[in-house]
Amino acid sequence: MMRVVIVDDEMITRTSLKDFICSQLSDYEVAGTFSNGQEALDWMRTHSADIVITDIRMPEMDGLELSRIIQESYPTTMVIIISGYSEFDYAKQALQYNVSNYLLKPVDLEELASSLENCRQSINRLRTMRQELDYTKEEYELFFIDLLTNAFSSYEALKQRFGKMKFPFPLEKSGGFLIRLSCPEEANRHFHWNYGQETLSTALMNMVQMTFSDAHVYLIIKTRYHYDFILITQEEPGRLDTGLLLDHIEQNLHLFCSIDSVICFSSLEKLLDSRKDRPADKEAARASIGQNDPSRDDTVIQKAIAFIETHYAMDLTREDVADAVYLSSAYFSRFFKQKTGMSFLSYLTTVRMKKAIELLGTRMKINDIAKAVGYQSRNRFFINFRQYTSYSPTEYRRYILKMGDVHDETP
């Protein structure tokens, strides 16, 4: 089911489009209708939308500005522009914001249905591509972390690992840049205050990709203040316009960041050699991800565990916890298991099950207990609880807890 948002300052237009979609197009639902772009954007910061249908001329925020922000902050959301014939020049400007289609008012409903179907097919293709990319995202991150921390014993080891992965470039053409972007803590707080659930690392990644669109970009290391990116340009790298990147970050995210370092390399083999030849760099890289400081390791794990035990009732993901302790999600996954002996998901499940057992000793309904410990799906809660205790929640409450009460009464 595709979630559609309609943005138009004319109520009759919003109503007619909503009625048509709800009554005639079974694959779509209207998730919200708004009278201007600012209202729609405020809503999108806490809700999901697959397709936005928007007018151009509206008060507070027009459709062009809304389209620009959607392209930058919600790249998988498709936009359809609707407007009068006299505003066609505006529509040409909207093309640079990856708008899917431009429809003239009054809207031809068959044409609208066709445009929605084209959007739906594009979104499904993008989702398939993203699933494939997400599957290897951890591998990419860990590959570059191992490269920067000198974990490869030789070029052959690097080549063998590279060959098992699905990089979109050959090893022979792997030149590029390693850059460290610095954002002070006040910038981090400012961003989260103004942009809600959008994480700063995701936004910065989007800015780097937008600025260097011809490069393959990877976020490798994330600490409290620093973000390390590798850009693969394939060809012999020249000069990197870091000033343009900082301008884009300032203009679009309203953050004042800086570039701490830029390292140019003609190939990953050369980058590997440079890390071996400069042990100080190796130690710095290890320090930035906590590999050579046991006390820092303990602090990071303690913070991660505290975060899990405080937020277990949320729809908590590994990425949420990794963000909280300023590590990349892939490195956090490996790091957490090394230090605790459990995967993140196993640890989270254990915390939730222990809390559920406590709540089963109260009069709380089982469905409410499931939600209270972070499960929106009752079935998933039942499956996990049985795997953890060998009993269903009902059986546990009826037999196990009752047996405990009997033992407590025994003199």
N, C-alpha and C positions, 0 to 999 in steps of 0.2 A: 504494500500500500504506500503510494507516494504522498507525502505531506506537502500541501500547497498553502502558500500565504498570498493574500491579495492586498495590494496597497494602492489606494486611490482616494482622493479627497472627495469624490462624488459618491454619496451613499448608494444611489441607484445603480451605479456601475458595480460597486462591491457586492450588492445584493444579487444582481442579475447573474454575475459570474459565479458567485457561490451557489446559487440555486441550480445553475446549469451543471456545474461540476458534481454536486451532491446527487442530483437526480439522474444524470445521464452517463457519468463516467465512474464505473465501479472500482477502477484501479487507483482512484485518487480520493483523498479526503482534504477538506479545507480546515487547516489547523488554526488559522487566525485571519482576521481582516482588520486593516488599519488605515487611518486617514492620512498618514504621512510616513516618510522614511524613518524618522527618528523613533516613532512608536514601534515600527516593525523591527528596527535594529535592537532596541531595548528588549523586546520580547525574544529575539533570536539569541541573545546572550545566555539565556537559560532554557531555551527550547530548541528543538531541531526542526529544520525545514529542508525539503528536497528541492522545491521549485518556488520561486518568488515571481508573481505577476505584478508588475508595478507601472503606474503612470509616471510621466516625466515631471510635469509641473505640479508641485505640491508645496504647502507651507512647511516651514521648519527644516526639512531635509527633502530635496527633490530626488527623483528616481535615478538620476545619473550618479549622484553622490552615494546613494544607497547601493547601486550596482558596483561602484568602485570598492566600497568597503566589503561587500560580499565577496568580490573576487579575491581580495587580499586576505580576509579573515576566515571565509567559509568557501574555499575553492571547489568543494564538491557540490555546492548549491547552484542550481541553474537559474537564470533570470530570463524572463520574457517581458519585453517593454510593450506597453500599449499607450498610444497617444494619437493626437490629431495630426492631420496631414501637414499642417503648417509648421509642425515641429520636427519634420523629417531630418533637418540638419542636426538636431540634438541626437537623433537616433544614430547618425553616423559616428558621433563622438562616443556613443555607448558601445560601439563595436570593439573599442580598445579594452573594454571591461569584460570581454568574453560573454556578452549577452547572447543568448541562444537564438532569439528571434525578435522581430519588431512588427507589431500588429497595429493597423490603423483603427481608430474609432469611427463609427460604432464597430465593435469587434464582431467579425464573422465567427460564429461559434464552431463551425466545422474546422475552420483554420486554427482556432484555438485548440481544439481537440487534437488536431494533427501535430501542433507545436508541443503540446504536453506529451504526446506519445514519443516524439523525437527526444525530448528531454529525458523521459523515462528510460529509453534505450541507452542514451549516453551515460546516465547515472549508473545503470546496471553494469555497463562496460567499465566505468571508472571503479566501481566497487570490486569487480573481479580483479582489476589491475592492482588495486590497493591491497587486497588480500594476498596476492602473490608477493607484493613488496614487503608487507608486514611479516610474511613468513620468513624472509631473509634479513629483516631489519636487525635483529639481534646478532645474526652472524656477521653482518657488516660492521656493527659497532665493536664487537669483540675482536674482529680481525684487525681493525685499526688500533684499538687499545693495545693488543699484543704487539703490533708493529711499533707503536710509540714507546712501549715499555721494554723493547728489546727481547721479546719472548721467542722470536724466531732465531734459531741457532745459525742459520745460513740462508743464502738466497734460495737454495733448493727447497728448504722447508717453507719459505714464503711462497715460492712458485707452486708447490704441492697444495698448500692450503688455498691459494687463490684459485687453482684449477677446479676445486670442489664446489666453488661458489658460483653465483650467477651475476657477476658484475657486468654492467652494460658497456664495458670497454675492455680491450685486451691489455694484458700486463705490459706488453711492449710499448703501449701508448698510455702511460699512467702518470704523466707529469701533472703538476699542479701546485697548490699552495696549502700550507697549514697556517691558519690564522687564529689568534686568540682575541676574542671580543670581551671587553670588560664592561659590566653594568653595575653600578653601585647599588647598595641595598635599598636606598630610598627610591631608586628607579623601579626596583622589583616591587616594593610596596605600592608605589603609585600605579603601576600597571595592573596589579591584581585588584586594587580599589576601583579602577575605572573600567576594567574589562572582564570582571567576574571570573568565570571558569577557564577562560583562555589562559593557558600557561605561557610564561614569558619565553621559555625555550622554543615552543612551537611557533610563536610569533616571530622570534628572531630567525628561526629556520626559514620561515616564509620570506622574510626580508632578504636573507642571503640568496635564496633561490630566485627571487624576483630581480635582484641586482645583477646576479651572474647567471642568467638564464641558460647560457650555453654550457655551463659546468655541471658535473655530477656532485652534489653537495651532501656531506655526511656530518651530523653532529656527533662528536666523539666523546668529549669530556664536558661535564657540567659540574661546577662547584658553586659555592655560595655567591661568588661574584664573576666568575669567568666561564666563558663558553668557547670550546675549541672546535673549529670546523675544519674539515678537509675538503678542498675543492679540486676535483680532477678535471683538468681542461683538455687532456689527451695530447694536444700539441705542445711543443716546447713553450712553457709559460713565459709571458712577458711581464709587463707591469700590471699590478692589481689596483684598481681604482677603489681603494678603501674609503676615500672621502665620499664617494657616491653612496656607498653602503650606509655610512653614518647619516648622510642626508635623508635617505629613505627611512631609516629608523626614527629619526627625529620628526619627519613630516607625517609619517603614518602611525607611529606608536607614541609619539610625544615623549620620547626618552632620549637622554643625553648619554650616550655610551662612548667608548674609546677603543682603539685598536692597540693592544699591548705588544703584539709581535706578528710578523709575517715571515714565514719560511718558504722559500721557493725551491722546488725539487723537479728534476727532469724526468724522474721515474720513481716508482715505489722502491725499486732496488737501490737507487741513490739515497732515498730517504732512509732506508734501512741502514745503509753504510754510514750515513751521517749520525744516526743515533748511536751506533757502536763506537764511533770515533769521539763522541762527546759525552762522556759518562755523566757530566753535570746535567745535561738535558734529560738523560735517562732517569736520573734521580728526581728531577723536577717533575717529569711526567708521572712517575710512580707516586710522588707525594701528592700530586693533584687529584689522584683517584684513591689515595689512602693505602697504597701497597707497601709502604715502608715505614709506617708509623703505627705500631700496635695500639698505642693509647688512643689515637684517632679512630682506628678501626672499632675499638670497644665503644667509643662515644657514638659513632655512626650507627652501630647495631642497637645500642640502647635507645637512641632516638627513633630508629625505625620500629622497634618493638613497642615503644611507648605510643607512637603514632597509630600502629595497628590496634593496640588495645584500647585506644581512645575513640577510634573511628570505625571499629568493626561493624557497627550497625549501618554504615553507609554502603552504597554500591562501590566498595573499595577495590581498586585495581593496583597492580604492581607499579604502574606508572605514577599513581597518586603518591605512593610511599617513596618511590625513587625521587620524585620532585621535592618531597618534604625534606629529604636528606641530601639533596643536590648531587645526585648521581644519575648517569644515564640508566635507562631501564634495563638494558642488557647487562651492563656491569653490575648493577644492583642485584639482579637475579643470581648471577654467579657468586657474588660477594656474600649475599645473605645465606645461601646454602653452605658455602664454605665455613661460615662462622657459627651457624646454628645447627647444621646437619639436617635441616629441613628446607624444602622449597617454600617460597613465599605463600603459595596457595595452601600447602599443607599446614603451615603455621597459622594462617588466617582461619582455616577450617577448625583447627584445634581450639583456638580462642573462642570462636563462635559456638562450638559444641559445649565447651565448659560453661559458657554463660547460659546456653539453652538448658543444660542440666539444672543449673541454679533456679531458673525461672519455672521449670517443671515442678518444683517444690512449692510453687505458689498456686493461686487459683486462676492464673492468667490462661486465656484460651490458647490452644496450640497454634492456631493461625496467627494470632497476635505475637506469640513467641517467635515464630519464624520471621516475621517482619522486624521484630525488635533486635534480632541478631544478624540482620543484613540480607535476608532472603526474600525476594519478591515472588519467587516461585515456591509454592508449598511443596510441590513434588521434589524439587531439588533439595529442600531442607530435609524431607523424609529420607531421601536416598543417602545423603551425607550423614544423617544421624544414625541410620541403621549401620552404615559402614563403620562408624566410630564406636558404637556401643553394642552392636548386634541386636538391637531392639528398635522397634518403632517408638516415636515419642509417647504414644498412647500406652504401649506395653511398658515402657520405662516408668511412666507415672503410676501405672496400675500395680505393677509387680515389684520393681526394684526399689522405688522410693517407699512403698508400703512395707517391704521387708526391713528397710532401714528403720522405719518407725517402730516396728515390732522389736527389733534389737535394742532400740533406745529405751523401750519400756521394760526390758528384762532386768530384774534386780541383780 
